[in-house]
Amino acid sequence: MFKGLFSKDTPAALDTIDNLLKSNDRGDAERVLEQWQSFLGDMICAKYDNPTGIINSDFAHDIDGFSAKIYDSDLIARLTEEIKLTVLGLRRNTHPRLAMAALAIRMRRVINQSP
């Protein structure tokens, strides 16, 4: 699903989120967001040539590709901030699938701003 944010268009990314989060379980959505934060941390390691810091080593090739699309570490910080806001929204009783769809749209906007 995270990969879809970088490699698919927005409607396809939204469809992936909808298929993944069939339940309305906030816990499921929060677990996905924790994993996404982990991927963003890995992207920082890949961007700054620290392969030993990559946690999700099974996805190292994909992470290298994602980090190549990010020209500025500020974009990773913006993506992290979007995730944080979504976690807060979930804790304030925002519908999980709606919150995740909105996040995907905002993250795609940030990613598409990267040259």
Secondary structure as GFF3:
##gff-version 3
##sequence-region A 1 115
A	DSSP	alpha_helix	2	7	.	.	.	ID=ss1
A	DSSP	alpha_helix	10	20	.	.	.	ID=ss2
A	DSSP	alpha_helix	26	47	.	.	.	ID=ss3
A	DSSP	three_ten_helix	51	53	.	.	.	ID=ss4
A	DSSP	three_ten_helix	57	59	.	.	.	ID=ss5
A	DSSP	alpha_helix	60	69	.	.	.	ID=ss6
A	DSSP	alpha_helix	73	91	.	.	.	ID=ss7
A	DSSP	alpha_helix	96	113	.	.	.	ID=ss8
###
